[in-house]
Amino acid sequence: MTHQVQPLSEASATPVEKPGRRFSFGVIGLLLVVAVALSAASSRQVRWLERVEVHQAIGYHEHLPPTEDVIPRHVLDAVELPLEYRVKRGQSLVGLLAEAGLDRLDAHAASNAVTRHLDPRRVRAGTSYAVYRRDDDSISKFVFTLAGQGEVHLNDVPDGWSSEYLAYEVTHRTHRVTGVLEGGLEQAVVAAGGPITLTYRLADVFQWDLDFNRDLRLGDRFSITYRASWVNGKIQSIDAIDAAIYENRGRVVEAFRYGEDGGYYDSDGRPLRKRFLRSPLPYSRVTSRFSNRRFHPILKKYRPHYGVDYGAPTGTPVRVTASGVVASAAWSKGGGKTIKVRHPNGYLTAYLHLSRYADGIKSGRRVSQGDVVGFVGSTGLSTGPHLDYRVQYQGRWIDPLSLKNEPAPPLEESELPAFFAERDRLTALLGALEDDTLLRSPVGERVAMASGESGSVLATD
């Protein structure tokens, strides 16, 4: 490439031009042209090298052998992936098999094969099962999961159907948890390492001495020893609480399980069971108390309120607070669906605003303390779901929260030595609460107890 420098015109050159300046401008211009040319060439060379490198990289990867971790397609195609379902309400085993794709004859044959390990009449709604299919969409097997027990496999074999039962590995462990209430009891139990269901079992143990709706306070402390069943490495259920201690506003309540009936006693052998439960609902909140003059939210006037209202969701089970006989289960004007139960020594309890009665509850039916007699609702004159619980004594309504409870008979004198020995064994497992608060020993001495960690496993069978 040639570059020509145009000469300056004579008009401009004659008065001002000097020979040295013309030479310097020419050299600078020539140098600029050379620099631009070199830059362009360099740019083209870089782009060419990039294309070569990319081409070489692509060529290299195109010729790489496949890695050994890649699963061959024919192996993937042979894998049978399960589709999981749940038994529908009212669905029979034969109907379930037919709905999955078996013809009627095949469904009956498969049903007959599975009855060796699974009673079709006991396949209830919600039971989990899986269906395995082959490449051609034909069914290779069914797997029915029996919660906490094992699995029943129903296999398609050359000569029909066969079934087998695979039992889960079940172990029983003894645990201890200790905690402090910094919020709800459920949160405290879980934070201490226990399952949330332990909360409700604890409420059952102390149902005669603690009202879990109104007695609990922040700072309360507890320690619990319980036995649980584990299935395939996961906790399945709580078998029993063996011992528990709960400190509530300076008052210590203890419970030790003893005897064939699994009753609970304090450290002196006195039974925790009393004539009346502290509350007909294990968990709820008091929304209105007993009063001789309360403003009715619907009638808009003052009138007596002879019960205690517990706020709870519709359908919450209502427990009868003492053993007795159902006097009536019928509509009661403002009380809506109401159950009245007559008890010994002139007591009567009433449960108002129910959504429905429990099965079999009718006049003359004998019920035991803790039986579910109905379910929370909002029938009658009610602004929302709640239970109105009332207690009558000798024909007069009394405040349920001030009811004086009579304990059940204590253990026989001859049983006390065996009970004390069991109490001491459980005391050693239970451990001590913090701040040197210890369980009492039978001889009034302080017992050295294992501290352990919250949620620790004490024993495994």
C-alpha positions, 0 to 999 in steps of 0.5 A, a space after each residue: 500500500 502506498 501513501 502520498 502526501 499532498 503538497 501544500 499550496 503555494 499561497 499558504 507555503 510562501 509566507 509561513 513555511 519553513 523547511 524543517 517544519 514540512 519535514 517533521 509533519 511528513 515523518 509524523 504522518 508516515 509513522 501514524 499510517 505504519 502504526 495503524 497498519 501494524 495494529 490491523 495486522 496484529 488484530 487479524 493474527 489474534 483472531 486467526 489464532 483464536 479460531 485455531 485454538 477454538 477449533 483445536 479445543 472442539 476437535 479435542 473434545 469431539 474425540 474424547 472417549 465417554 466417561 465410565 460413569 455414564 449409565 448405558 441407555 439400556 440399563 436406564 430403560 430397564 429401571 422400574 420407577 414406582 408410582 405412589 398412591 393412597 387407598 381411597 375411601 370405600 375402595 376395595 382391594 380388587 377395585 384398586 388392582 383393577 383401577 391400576 390396569 389389571 383385568 378383572 380376572 387378573 385382579 381377583 387372582 392378585 387379590 387372592 395371592 396377597 391375602 396370605 399377608 394382607 387382609 383385604 378387609 383391613 386395607 383402609 383409606 389412606 394406606 400407601 401403596 406403589 405400582 411398578 411398571 415395565 417398559 411396555 407399561 405392564 405391571 410388575 409388582 405392587 408394594 403395600 406399606 403397613 405403617 410401623 410394621 413392614 411392606 407387602 410385595 405383590 409380584 407378577 411371576 410367570 405362573 401368576 402372582 406371588 406375595 411376600 412380607 418384609 418386616 421393618 426393623 423395630 427397636 425400643 429405646 428409653 430416652 430422657 429430655 429436660 427443658 424450660 418453657 420459653 414459649 409453648 410447651 410443644 416448642 420446649 419439648 422439641 427444643 429439648 430433643 423430644 417428638 412433638 407427640 410427647 407433649 400430648 402424652 405429658 398432658 395425659 399424665 398430668 391431666 388431673 393436676 395441671 390444666 395445660 390451658 391456663 396453668 403453664 408459665 414461662 420458666 416452668 421446667 420439666 424432665 421426662 423419661 419415656 420409651 419409644 419404638 423406632 422403625 428403620 431408624 426413625 421414631 414411630 411411636 411413644 410406648 409410654 412415659 415412665 416418669 416425669 417431673 414438672 415444676 410450675 410456679 414453685 410447685 413440683 408435680 411428679 409422676 411414676 408409672 407403676 403396676 399392670 394397669 400403667 397407673 401414675 403415682 407421686 413419690 409417696 405412692 398416691 395416685 395421680 388419678 382423681 375424680 375429675 379431669 382438670 379440663 375436658 380439652 387437653 389443649 385449648 385456651 379459656 375464653 370466658 369464665 364462670 360468672 353470675 353477670 356476663 354480657 352476652 355477645 349475641 343477646 346483648 344483655 347481662 345474664 349469668 354464665 354458668 360455665 367456662 368457655 374453651 376456644 378450640 377448632 371445630 372437631 376437637 375431641 371433647 373428653 368426659 371429665 369423670 366416669 358416669 352415665 349419659 343423662 341426655 344428648 340432645 339440642 338444648 336451645 341456646 346451648 345447641 348440641 349438648 351432652 349431660 353426664 350424671 356422676 356419683 355423689 350428686 355431680 353432673 357435667 354438661 358440654 355445650 355447642 358441640 358440632 356432633 356427638 361421638 359414636 354411640 353416645 346416647 341417654 343411658 350410655 355408661 362412660 369412663 373418665 377421659 372417653 371422647 363424648 363429642 366434638 367442639 362446634 358452634 351450634 346454638 347461640 355461639 359466635 364461633 367454635 368453642 366448648 362451654 363446660 359446666 359442672 353442677 353439684 346437688 342441683 346448683 351450678 358451680 365454677 368448674 375451675 374451683 372444683 375440689 378434686 378427690 384422689 383415687 384410693 392409694 396403693 396398698 401398704 403391702 405394695 409400697 416397697 415394690 413401688 419405692 424400688 421402681 420409683 428409685 430406679 426411674 428417679 435415677 433415669 429421670 435425672 435432676 432439674 437444673 439449679 440443684 432442684 432434685 427429686 425426693 428420695 424415700 428417706 429424705 436424702 438427696 439422690 445423685 442423679 445422672 445429668 445426661 444430655 437433653 434428648 439422650 438415649 438411655 437404653 436400647 433393647 
